[in-house]
Amino acid sequence: MAELYYYIPADETEYVLECGLKLSKWYDKEVVINGVKRKCLTALLNPKDDMEKYKDTSLCCVKLDVPSQYCYVADRYLYEAGLDMPEAMQIYINTIIPIEKYLFGFHRLPECLVTTTVIAGQVKVLNRAQDSPVLIRDSEELYLNNLLEANIEKYENFKDEALYYFYSKLEEMNKVDKIEDKNRKVAIFTDKAEGKIIIVKIPE
């Protein structure tokens, strides 16, 4: 079973607990999965992956227990980009993963595509204080940390190069001063607000 989170209007909570989430009523998108266009109810792996809904008192977060074979994980960023760019939508479709194969941190903003009705016994209100703990605090933060770690392992000078281009961008924004020692291949940045000195190697 997959443990998922879904936001519903608070005034429909009692109805949903009694009747479940019928796919034909609650689906919010149609997605091509394994070559077949399917209606999907979009749930979350982490209730905090949509902080706007998490803080919205007009909504209730319910926890779903859904058979894994009806659940696929995709990246919401790609879907939203795909609404304007067909090539991004194709990447979205190509990177949909069965939930049992999904590794946390693979997608920047994972959404779970549920392709079945969720019956009443599989729905309960999330108790934020006492419910089972969420394994990750924030999916985007995990994604970025994984990406950084992967590049640090792969590229010997990644840290210096990333910092050099980041602070060079801040220089363009007039937030830091930069001087470069071309002979020693070192850049010295001075934070204008804090006076902090940052020294990084100039990329080859």
C-alpha positions in Angstrom: 0.0 0.0 0.0 1.1 3.5 -0.7 0.7 6.2 2.0 -0.4 9.4 0.3 -1.8 12.8 1.2 -4.6 14.7 -0.4 -6.4 18.0 0.3 -10.1 18.3 0.1 -12.5 21.1 1.0 -13.0 21.0 4.7 -16.8 21.0 4.4 -16.6 17.7 2.4 -14.6 15.8 5.0 -17.5 13.9 6.5 -18.7 12.9 3.0 -15.3 11.7 1.9 -14.7 9.7 5.0 -18.0 7.9 4.4 -17.9 7.6 0.7 -14.2 7.8 -0.3 -12.8 9.6 -3.3 -14.5 8.4 -6.5 -12.0 8.8 -9.4 -14.7 10.0 -11.9 -15.5 12.9 -9.5 -12.2 13.8 -8.0 -9.7 13.3 -10.8 -7.9 16.5 -11.7 -5.9 15.5 -14.8 -5.7 13.0 -17.6 -2.2 11.6 -18.2 -0.7 9.1 -20.7 0.7 6.3 -18.6 2.3 3.3 -20.4 0.7 4.5 -23.6 -2.8 4.7 -22.2 -4.6 8.0 -21.3 -5.9 7.7 -17.7 -7.9 9.8 -15.3 -5.7 10.6 -12.3 -6.3 12.0 -8.8 -3.1 13.9 -7.9 -1.9 13.2 -4.3 1.3 14.0 -2.5 4.0 12.0 -0.9 4.5 14.7 1.7 1.7 16.9 2.9 4.2 19.9 3.0 4.9 19.6 -0.7 2.1 22.1 -1.2 2.6 24.6 1.6 -0.2 26.8 0.3 -2.7 24.1 0.8 -1.0 22.9 4.1 -1.7 26.3 5.6 -5.2 26.8 4.1 -7.7 26.4 6.9 -10.5 25.9 4.3 -8.9 22.6 3.3 -8.5 19.3 5.2 -5.6 17.0 4.6 -6.6 13.3 4.4 -4.2 10.4 4.4 -4.8 7.7 1.8 -3.7 4.1 1.8 -3.9 3.0 -1.9 -2.7 -0.2 -3.5 0.7 0.5 -5.0 -0.2 -0.9 -8.4 -2.5 2.1 -9.0 0.1 4.7 -8.1 2.7 6.5 -10.2 5.0 9.3 -9.3 5.7 12.2 -11.7 7.2 15.7 -11.4 4.7 18.5 -11.1 7.2 21.1 -12.3 7.5 19.2 -15.6 3.7 19.0 -15.9 3.2 22.7 -15.4 6.0 23.5 -17.9 4.4 21.1 -20.3 1.2 23.1 -20.4 3.1 25.6 -22.5 5.8 23.5 -24.0 4.9 20.1 -25.6 8.6 18.9 -25.3 8.4 19.4 -21.5 5.1 17.5 -21.4 6.8 14.6 -23.2 9.6 14.6 -20.6 6.9 14.5 -17.9 5.3 11.5 -19.5 8.6 9.7 -20.1 9.7 10.1 -16.4 6.5 8.8 -14.8 7.6 6.0 -12.4 5.6 3.3 -10.6 5.6 4.3 -7.0 7.3 1.1 -5.8 10.3 2.0 -8.0 10.4 5.7 -6.9 13.4 6.9 -4.9 12.9 10.0 -2.8 14.7 12.9 -4.3 14.4 11.7 -7.9 11.8 14.4 -8.8 12.0 18.0 -7.7 8.3 18.2 -6.8 6.8 14.8 -6.9 3.1 14.2 -7.3 1.5 10.8 -7.1 -1.0 9.9 -9.9 -3.7 7.7 -8.4 -5.5 5.9 -11.1 -8.3 4.2 -9.1 -11.1 5.2 -6.8 -10.1 5.4 -3.2 -12.6 3.6 -1.0 -13.9 4.9 2.3 -11.8 2.6 4.4 -8.6 3.9 2.8 -9.2 7.5 3.8 -8.7 9.1 7.2 -8.0 12.7 8.4 -4.4 13.4 8.9 -3.6 14.1 12.6 -0.6 16.4 12.2 0.4 16.0 15.9 0.1 12.2 16.4 0.1 10.6 12.9 3.0 8.5 11.6 5.9 10.8 10.8 6.6 11.9 7.3 10.0 10.5 6.2 11.2 13.7 4.5 10.7 17.3 5.5 10.6 18.8 2.0 10.8 17.0 -1.3 12.4 20.0 -3.1 15.1 20.4 -0.5 15.9 16.7 -0.8 16.0 16.9 -4.6 18.4 19.9 -4.5 20.7 18.3 -1.9 20.8 15.1 -3.9 21.7 17.0 -7.0 24.4 19.0 -5.3 25.9 15.8 -3.7 25.9 14.0 -7.0 27.8 16.8 -8.7 30.2 17.2 -5.9 31.1 13.5 -6.2 31.3 13.6 -10.0 33.2 16.9 -10.5 36.3 17.6 -8.5 36.0 21.4 -8.7 32.2 21.6 -8.5 32.0 23.6 -5.3 34.5 26.3 -6.4 32.8 26.6 -9.8 29.3 26.8 -8.4 30.3 29.4 -5.9 32.3 31.4 -8.5 29.3 31.7 -10.9 26.9 32.4 -8.0 29.0 35.2 -6.6 29.7 36.5 -10.1 25.9 36.8 -10.6 25.7 38.7 -7.3 28.4 41.0 -8.6 26.2 41.7 -11.7 23.4 42.6 -9.2 25.8 45.0 -7.4 25.6 43.0 -4.2 29.3 42.1 -4.0 32.6 43.5 -5.3 35.0 41.1 -7.2 38.7 41.2 -7.9 40.5 38.4 -9.7 44.1 37.3 -9.4 44.5 35.7 -12.8 48.0 34.5 -12.1 46.9 32.5 -9.0 43.5 31.8 -10.5 41.7 33.1 -7.4 38.6 35.4 -7.2 38.0 37.5 -4.1 34.5 38.6 -3.5 33.4 41.2 -0.9 29.9 41.2 0.4 28.8 44.9 0.4 26.2 44.5 3.1 28.2 42.4 5.6 31.8 43.1 4.5 32.4 39.3 4.4 35.3 38.1 2.2 34.7 35.1 0.0 37.7 33.4 -1.8 37.1 30.9 -4.5 39.1 29.4 -7.3 38.5 30.7 -10.8 37.2 27.9 -13.1 39.6 26.7 -15.8 
